[in-house]
C-alpha cells in the first residue's frame, strides 16, 4: 500500500489506534506511579515475570525485551535491586552473566498492577479490535 492509496478512513483508523494506545500507556504509567514505580521499572518486572521459566532472564535479554541498551538495563537492574524488587545471581554456566529473579515484594506489586492492567485492557479490547479489524480489512 502506498501513500497515494491511503483513504481518509485509513488515516482515521491509524489516528484512532495511536490515540487508544497512548491512552493505555498513560493509564499504565499512572498505575505504576501509584505503586511507587517508574513505568520502565514496571515494564522490567513484567518482562522478567513473563519470561519463560525454562530460560533464565539475563540483563542482556531484559535489554532486548525493553528495547534499551545493555548498560541502561544494568543501571535499571541496579535500581530494582536497591528497591528489593530483583535479585541477581551469577549464571553457573557463564560467570560473566547475571540471571534475574523477582523478589516476593516485586511479585506482590506486579500482581496488583497486572490485575488493573488486565481490567483496563478488557475494557479497551472492543475498541482496539474494531480499529485493528478496519486496518486489517484494507490489507486482505
C-alpha positions in Angstrom: 0.0 0.0 0.0 1.4 3.4 -1.0 0.7 6.8 0.3 -1.4 7.5 -2.7 -3.8 4.6 -2.0 -4.5 5.6 1.7 -8.0 6.8 2.3 -9.3 9.2 4.9 -10.7 6.1 6.7 -7.1 4.6 6.8 -5.8 7.8 8.4 -8.7 7.9 10.8 -8.1 4.3 11.9 -4.4 4.9 12.3 -5.0 8.0 14.4 -7.5 6.2 16.5 -5.1 3.3 17.1 -2.3 5.6 18.2 -4.8 7.5 20.4 -6.0 4.4 22.0 -2.5 3.0 22.6 -1.5 6.3 24.1 -4.5 6.2 26.4 -3.4 2.8 27.6 0.2 3.9 28.1 -1.0 6.9 30.1 -3.1 4.6 32.2 -0.2 2.2 32.7 2.2 4.9 33.7 -0.2 6.3 36.2 -1.0 2.9 37.7 2.8 2.2 38.1 3.3 5.5 39.7 0.5 4.8 42.2 2.5 1.8 43.2 5.6 3.9 43.6 7.3 2.6 40.4 8.5 4.4 37.3 6.9 3.0 34.2 10.2 1.5 33.0 10.6 -0.4 36.3 7.1 -1.8 35.9 7.9 -2.9 32.4 11.1 -4.6 33.6 9.3 -6.5 36.3 6.7 -7.7 33.8 9.4 -8.7 31.3 11.1 -10.8 34.0 7.9 -12.4 35.3 6.7 -13.1 31.7 9.9 -14.7 30.6 9.7 -18.5 30.0 10.7 -20.2 33.2 13.0 -22.7 31.4 15.2 -19.9 30.1 16.8 -17.7 32.8 16.3 -13.9 32.3 19.6 -12.1 32.0 20.4 -8.4 31.8 21.0 -8.8 28.1 17.7 -10.4 27.5 16.0 -7.7 29.6 17.7 -5.0 27.5 16.4 -6.7 24.3 12.8 -7.0 25.7 12.7 -3.4 26.8 14.5 -2.1 23.6 17.2 -0.4 25.7 20.9 -0.5 25.6 22.6 -3.2 27.8 24.3 -0.6 30.0 20.9 1.1 30.6 19.4 -2.3 31.6 22.3 -2.8 34.0 21.5 0.6 35.6 17.8 -0.3 35.7 18.5 -3.6 37.4 20.7 -1.8 39.9 17.8 0.4 40.8 15.4 -2.6 41.0 17.9 -4.5 43.2 18.3 -1.5 45.5 14.5 -1.3 45.9 14.4 -5.0 46.8 12.4 -5.9 43.7 15.0 -8.0 41.9 17.9 -10.3 42.9 20.9 -11.0 40.7 22.7 -14.4 40.6 25.8 -15.4 38.7 24.9 -17.8 36.0 26.6 -21.2 36.9 27.3 -21.8 33.2 28.8 -18.4 32.5 30.0 -16.3 35.5 30.0 -13.2 33.3 26.2 -13.4 33.0 23.8 -12.5 35.8 20.4 -14.0 35.9 17.5 -12.1 37.4 14.6 -13.2 39.7 11.8 -11.2 41.2 11.5 -10.8 45.0 8.3 -11.5 46.9 7.9 -7.7 47.1 8.0 -7.4 43.3 5.6 -10.3 42.9 3.1 -8.6 45.1 3.4 -5.2 43.3 3.2 -6.9 39.9 0.2 -8.9 40.8 -1.7 -5.7 41.8 -0.5 -3.9 38.6 -1.3 -6.8 36.3 -4.8 -7.1 37.7 -5.7 -3.5 37.0 -4.0 -3.6 33.6 -6.0 -6.7 32.6 -9.2 -4.9 33.6 -8.2 -1.9 31.5 -7.3 -4.0 28.5 -10.5 -5.9 28.7 -12.4 -2.6 28.7 -10.4 -1.3 25.8 -10.5 -4.5 23.8 -13.7 -4.0 21.8 -12.4 -0.6 20.6 -9.0 -1.9 19.8 -10.4 -4.9 18.0 -12.7 -2.7 15.9 -9.8 -0.4 14.9 -7.5 -3.4 14.1 -10.2 -5.1 12.0 -10.7 -1.9 10.0 -6.9 -1.7 9.3 -6.7 -5.4 8.5 -9.6 -5.3 6.1 -7.6 -3.0 3.9 -4.7 -5.5 3.7 -6.6 -8.6 2.8 
